[in-house]
């Protein structure tokens, strides 16, 4: 009788662990899929609003506004997590942000880099053709890989390095062929500097790789929730963004107003940037930065396909070959690395229940993991 009860408990535990792993996988790939859509729309929409005739909005104000919306959203999520208890939320935030100031100061570095990167993105897209920007911006995948190896001590297999090369090659093939067709529908009324745009996108790639890996290291090495981390990032981001606005566009903003040039499309871009930033933070919890980079690169293919349907672009052999390389690269990088099977003694010393919870807690936001354990 005792053995049958024990067997039933083990069976139930195994089923629960399997269910947790399935949820974990679904959340990871759902996050990556949404990230693909977000990135595909962001580049094209920014290029569109920055090349429209008439008065332009201030890119520096758009960066600040995106940070404000991001912080407000995170504060709302924390409030909901505290069951709408305002007092408890305020005390929690004061403790996390003010009393643990050393922890907060760690976010000053990535926040500075993200603010710089967001401003450089507007500069680059305003001065480069969309295809040129998208292809060159894939350098961030290589920089992320290098920083992951150096800062997180990650090791990439030969297959993964080959997949990185294949990915960049495939994206380049697709985008170079489509460059002229994409830019045919763009107005040539505004003055553009190719060199300024190129320098901006290269610096943005370097900063993106470092900041992304640094932020991943902080998220996975701390008990703070991802929403608290984004509040801390946003506080620095708003402050640094306002300094950048004052330095670059201070006089013009004082004369024309902070929201000068804002249209419905501009607001869509800002909302896309704000909530896309939060989505990136969630994706870092469920995957690593390199896999996130693959999703971003695959979004270029999606944006090209959408452009074909919207603007009548022609799908040729080069496009098909490039898309095939990208898909193959994603598959190759996702392949599990072969590892020696554990000995029976080591396998029996670890409880399946413990392993399942540990794996799930690694990907869940930390405040969820805490509540599960309490």
VEXDREN-631086 format. One record per residue (C-alpha): x, y, z; residue in three letters; residue number from 0. Coordinates in steps of 0.1 Angstrom, whole numbers, plus 5000, padded with zeros to 4 digits. Layout:
# residues N
R/c1/c2/c3/residu/num
R/X/Y/Z/Ala/NUM
...
***
This chain:
# residues 374
R/c1/c2/c3/residu/num
R/5000/5000/5000/Unk/0
R/5028/5024/5009/Unk/1
R/5046/5017/4977/Unk/2
R/5016/5024/4956/Unk/3
R/5010/5058/4974/Unk/4
R/5047/5066/4968/Unk/5
R/5045/5057/4932/Unk/6
R/5014/5078/4928/Unk/7
R/5031/5108/4944/Unk/8
R/5061/5104/4921/Unk/9
R/5039/5102/4891/Unk/10
R/5020/5133/4901/Unk/11
R/5053/5152/4907/Unk/12
R/5066/5142/4873/Unk/13
R/5034/5153/4856/Unk/14
R/5036/5187/4874/Unk/15
R/5072/5192/4864/Unk/16
R/5064/5184/4828/Unk/17
R/5036/5209/4829/Unk/18
R/5058/5236/4843/Unk/19
R/5084/5229/4816/Unk/20
R/5057/5232/4789/Unk/21
R/5045/5265/4803/Unk/22
R/5081/5277/4804/Unk/23
R/5087/5268/4768/Unk/24
R/5054/5284/4756/Unk/25
R/5062/5316/4775/Unk/26
R/5096/5318/4760/Unk/27
R/5086/5313/4724/Unk/28
R/5055/5335/4727/Unk/29
R/5077/5363/4740/Unk/30
R/5101/5359/4711/Unk/31
R/5073/5358/4686/Unk/32
R/5058/5391/4699/Unk/33
R/5093/5406/4699/Unk/34
R/5096/5397/4662/Unk/35
R/5064/5416/4654/Unk/36
R/5075/5446/4676/Unk/37
R/5109/5449/4659/Unk/38
R/5095/5445/4624/Unk/39
R/5071/5474/4629/Unk/40
R/5095/5497/4648/Unk/41
R/5122/5503/4622/Unk/42
R/5097/5509/4593/Unk/43
R/5075/5532/4614/Unk/44
R/5105/5553/4626/Unk/45
R/5118/5556/4591/Unk/46
R/5083/5567/4579/Unk/47
R/5077/5594/4605/Unk/48
R/5113/5607/4602/Unk/49
R/5111/5612/4564/Unk/50
R/5076/5628/4562/Unk/51
R/5075/5663/4549/Unk/52
R/5068/5691/4573/Unk/53
R/5080/5698/4608/Unk/54
R/5098/5669/4625/Unk/55
R/5092/5660/4661/Unk/56
R/5122/5661/4685/Unk/57
R/5137/5627/4687/Unk/58
R/5151/5635/4721/Unk/59
R/5116/5642/4735/Unk/60
R/5104/5610/4720/Unk/61
R/5131/5591/4739/Unk/62
R/5121/5608/4772/Unk/63
R/5084/5602/4766/Unk/64
R/5091/5565/4760/Unk/65
R/5109/5562/4793/Unk/66
R/5081/5580/4811/Unk/67
R/5055/5556/4797/Unk/68
R/5077/5526/4806/Unk/69
R/5081/5537/4842/Unk/70
R/5044/5544/4846/Unk/71
R/5036/5509/4832/Unk/72
R/5060/5492/4856/Unk/73
R/5046/5511/4885/Unk/74
R/5011/5500/4876/Unk/75
R/5023/5464/4874/Unk/76
R/5040/5466/4908/Unk/77
R/5008/5481/4922/Unk/78
R/4988/5452/4908/Unk/79
R/5013/5428/4922/Unk/80
R/5007/5444/4956/Unk/81
R/4969/5439/4952/Unk/82
R/4964/5477/4947/Unk/83
R/4977/5485/4982/Unk/84
R/4992/5519/4976/Unk/85
R/5010/5522/5010/Unk/86
R/5027/5488/5006/Unk/87
R/5037/5496/4970/Unk/88
R/5053/5530/4981/Unk/89
R/5072/5514/5010/Unk/90
R/5084/5486/4987/Unk/91
R/5096/5510/4961/Unk/92
R/5113/5533/4986/Unk/93
R/5132/5502/5000/Unk/94
R/5141/5489/4966/Unk/95
R/5152/5522/4950/Unk/96
R/5163/5544/4979/Unk/97
R/5175/5522/5008/Unk/98
R/5191/5497/4984/Unk/99
R/5208/5526/4966/Unk/100
R/5239/5505/4957/Unk/101
R/5217/5481/4938/Unk/102
R/5200/5510/4921/Unk/103
R/5233/5526/4911/Unk/104
R/5243/5494/4892/Unk/105
R/5216/5504/4866/Unk/106
R/5232/5538/4859/Unk/107
R/5256/5523/4834/Unk/108
R/5231/5504/4812/Unk/109
R/5206/5532/4815/Unk/110
R/5232/5557/4801/Unk/111
R/5240/5533/4773/Unk/112
R/5204/5526/4765/Unk/113
R/5196/5564/4764/Unk/114
R/5225/5570/4741/Unk/115
R/5215/5540/4719/Unk/116
R/5178/5551/4716/Unk/117
R/5189/5586/4705/Unk/118
R/5215/5571/4680/Unk/119
R/5188/5549/4666/Unk/120
R/5168/5579/4655/Unk/121
R/5199/5596/4641/Unk/122
R/5209/5564/4621/Unk/123
R/5174/5558/4607/Unk/124
R/5170/5594/4598/Unk/125
R/5202/5593/4578/Unk/126
R/5205/5558/4564/Unk/127
R/5182/5539/4540/Unk/128
R/5161/5514/4560/Unk/129
R/5178/5484/4544/Unk/130
R/5213/5497/4551/Unk/131
R/5204/5504/4587/Unk/132
R/5189/5470/4592/Unk/133
R/5218/5451/4577/Unk/134
R/5245/5471/4596/Unk/135
R/5225/5469/4628/Unk/136
R/5229/5431/4628/Unk/137
R/5265/5437/4640/Unk/138
R/5248/5439/4675/Unk/139
R/5244/5401/4674/Unk/140
R/5281/5396/4671/Unk/141
R/5289/5421/4698/Unk/142
R/5263/5405/4721/Unk/143
R/5279/5371/4715/Unk/144
R/5314/5385/4723/Unk/145
R/5302/5403/4754/Unk/146
R/5283/5372/4765/Unk/147
R/5315/5351/4763/Unk/148
R/5336/5377/4781/Unk/149
R/5311/5389/4808/Unk/150
R/5288/5359/4814/Unk/151
R/5315/5333/4807/Unk/152
R/5293/5317/4781/Unk/153
R/5308/5293/4756/Unk/154
R/5296/5291/4721/Unk/155
R/5299/5259/4701/Unk/156
R/5313/5259/4665/Unk/157
R/5278/5253/4653/Unk/158
R/5266/5285/4671/Unk/159
R/5294/5305/4656/Unk/160
R/5286/5292/4621/Unk/161
R/5250/5300/4627/Unk/162
R/5259/5336/4636/Unk/163
R/5278/5339/4603/Unk/164
R/5249/5323/4584/Unk/165
R/5224/5347/4600/Unk/166
R/5243/5378/4591/Unk/167
R/5249/5365/4555/Unk/168
R/5213/5357/4550/Unk/169
R/5200/5390/4563/Unk/170
R/5226/5409/4542/Unk/171
R/5215/5390/4510/Unk/172
R/5179/5398/4516/Unk/173
R/5183/5434/4525/Unk/174
R/5209/5444/4499/Unk/175
R/5187/5432/4471/Unk/176
R/5156/5450/4485/Unk/177
R/5174/5483/4493/Unk/178
R/5165/5502/4461/Unk/179
R/5129/5490/4461/Unk/180
R/5123/5500/4497/Unk/181
R/5137/5535/4493/Unk/182
R/5118/5542/4461/Unk/183
R/5087/5551/4481/Unk/184
R/5106/5574/4505/Unk/185
R/5107/5612/4499/Unk/186
R/5140/5627/4491/Unk/187
R/5132/5661/4505/Unk/188
R/5153/5660/4537/Unk/189
R/5191/5663/4538/Unk/190
R/5208/5631/4549/Unk/191
R/5244/5622/4558/Unk/192
R/5254/5586/4551/Unk/193
R/5285/5589/4573/Unk/194
R/5267/5603/4603/Unk/195
R/5241/5575/4600/Unk/196
R/5268/5549/4597/Unk/197
R/5288/5561/4627/Unk/198
R/5256/5562/4647/Unk/199
R/5246/5527/4639/Unk/200
R/5280/5512/4646/Unk/201
R/5282/5529/4680/Unk/202
R/5247/5518/4687/Unk/203
R/5256/5481/4679/Unk/204
R/5285/5482/4703/Unk/205
R/5265/5498/4731/Unk/206
R/5236/5474/4725/Unk/207
R/5258/5444/4729/Unk/208
R/5274/5456/4761/Unk/209
R/5242/5470/4777/Unk/210
R/5221/5440/4769/Unk/211
R/5246/5415/4784/Unk/212
R/5252/5437/4814/Unk/213
R/5215/5440/4821/Unk/214
R/5211/5402/4817/Unk/215
R/5238/5397/4842/Unk/216
R/5221/5420/4867/Unk/217
R/5186/5404/4862/Unk/218
R/5199/5368/4866/Unk/219
R/5221/5377/4895/Unk/220
R/5196/5396/4917/Unk/221
R/5164/5389/4936/Unk/222
R/5147/5421/4924/Unk/223
R/5118/5418/4899/Unk/224
R/5122/5428/4863/Unk/225
R/5096/5456/4869/Unk/226
R/5116/5471/4897/Unk/227
R/5147/5469/4875/Unk/228
R/5129/5488/4848/Unk/229
R/5117/5515/4872/Unk/230
R/5154/5519/4883/Unk/231
R/5164/5521/4846/Unk/232
R/5136/5545/4838/Unk/233
R/5146/5569/4866/Unk/234
R/5181/5572/4852/Unk/235
R/5168/5571/4816/Unk/236
R/5144/5601/4821/Unk/237
R/5171/5621/4839/Unk/238
R/5197/5614/4813/Unk/239
R/5172/5618/4785/Unk/240
R/5162/5653/4798/Unk/241
R/5199/5663/4799/Unk/242
R/5203/5652/4763/Unk/243
R/5172/5671/4753/Unk/244
R/5184/5702/4770/Unk/245
R/5219/5699/4754/Unk/246
R/5207/5692/4718/Unk/247
R/5173/5708/4715/Unk/248
R/5168/5729/4746/Unk/249
R/5162/5762/4728/Unk/250
R/5140/5748/4701/Unk/251
R/5119/5729/4727/Unk/252
R/5115/5760/4748/Unk/253
R/5103/5779/4717/Unk/254
R/5080/5752/4701/Unk/255
R/5071/5730/4730/Unk/256
R/5079/5695/4742/Unk/257
R/5053/5678/4720/Unk/258
R/5060/5698/4688/Unk/259
R/5054/5677/4657/Unk/260
R/5036/5648/4675/Unk/261
R/5011/5630/4654/Unk/262
R/4991/5599/4658/Unk/263
R/5018/5579/4640/Unk/264
R/5045/5594/4662/Unk/265
R/5026/5583/4693/Unk/266
R/5024/5548/4679/Unk/267
R/5062/5548/4675/Unk/268
R/5067/5560/4711/Unk/269
R/5043/5534/4724/Unk/270
R/5061/5507/4704/Unk/271
R/5094/5517/4718/Unk/272
R/5082/5519/4754/Unk/273
R/5064/5486/4755/Unk/274
R/5090/5470/4733/Unk/275
R/5116/5479/4759/Unk/276
R/5096/5461/4786/Unk/277
R/5091/5431/4763/Unk/278
R/5129/5429/4759/Unk/279
R/5133/5428/4796/Unk/280
R/5108/5399/4798/Unk/281
R/5125/5381/4770/Unk/282
R/5159/5383/4788/Unk/283
R/5142/5364/4816/Unk/284
R/5130/5336/4793/Unk/285
R/5160/5334/4769/Unk/286
R/5194/5350/4764/Unk/287
R/5204/5381/4745/Unk/288
R/5217/5362/4715/Unk/289
R/5184/5343/4710/Unk/290
R/5167/5377/4713/Unk/291
R/5190/5389/4686/Unk/292
R/5180/5361/4663/Unk/293
R/5143/5371/4668/Unk/294
R/5152/5407/4660/Unk/295
R/5170/5396/4628/Unk/296
R/5141/5373/4618/Unk/297
R/5119/5403/4621/Unk/298
R/5137/5419/4592/Unk/299
R/5125/5391/4570/Unk/300
R/5090/5397/4583/Unk/301
R/5092/5434/4576/Unk/302
R/5104/5426/4541/Unk/303
R/5075/5403/4535/Unk/304
R/5051/5429/4548/Unk/305
R/5067/5455/4525/Unk/306
R/5062/5431/4495/Unk/307
R/5025/5429/4503/Unk/308
R/5020/5465/4511/Unk/309
R/5042/5481/4484/Unk/310
R/5043/5454/4457/Unk/311
R/5079/5443/4461/Unk/312
R/5090/5413/4441/Unk/313
R/5102/5381/4457/Unk/314
R/5133/5368/4438/Unk/315
R/5158/5340/4442/Unk/316
R/5181/5361/4464/Unk/317
R/5153/5368/4488/Unk/318
R/5144/5331/4490/Unk/319
R/5181/5321/4496/Unk/320
R/5186/5348/4523/Unk/321
R/5154/5338/4541/Unk/322
R/5165/5302/4540/Unk/323
R/5198/5310/4556/Unk/324
R/5182/5330/4584/Unk/325
R/5157/5302/4592/Unk/326
R/5186/5276/4591/Unk/327
R/5207/5298/4614/Unk/328
R/5178/5301/4639/Unk/329
R/5174/5263/4639/Unk/330
R/5211/5256/4642/Unk/331
R/5215/5279/4672/Unk/332
R/5185/5265/4689/Unk/333
R/5198/5229/4688/Unk/334
R/5207/5216/4723/Unk/335
R/5243/5211/4730/Unk/336
R/5254/5175/4736/Unk/337
R/5265/5168/4771/Unk/338
R/5276/5136/4788/Unk/339
R/5248/5118/4806/Unk/340
R/5250/5120/4844/Unk/341
R/5259/5089/4864/Unk/342
R/5231/5071/4882/Unk/343
R/5244/5082/4916/Unk/344
R/5244/5119/4906/Unk/345
R/5210/5116/4890/Unk/346
R/5194/5100/4920/Unk/347
R/5209/5126/4944/Unk/348
R/5188/5153/4927/Unk/349
R/5151/5155/4932/Unk/350
R/5130/5159/4901/Unk/351
R/5108/5183/4920/Unk/352
R/5137/5205/4930/Unk/353
R/5151/5206/4895/Unk/354
R/5118/5215/4880/Unk/355
R/5112/5244/4904/Unk/356
R/5147/5256/4900/Unk/357
R/5144/5257/4862/Unk/358
R/5111/5274/4863/Unk/359
R/5123/5300/4889/Unk/360
R/5152/5309/4867/Unk/361
R/5129/5321/4840/Unk/362
R/5100/5335/4860/Unk/363
R/5102/5371/4873/Unk/364
R/5117/5370/4908/Unk/365
R/5086/5382/4926/Unk/366
R/5066/5353/4911/Unk/367
R/5092/5328/4922/Unk/368
R/5092/5342/4957/Unk/369
R/5054/5339/4960/Unk/370
R/5056/5303/4947/Unk/371
R/5080/5294/4975/Unk/372
R/5062/5312/5003/Unk/373
***
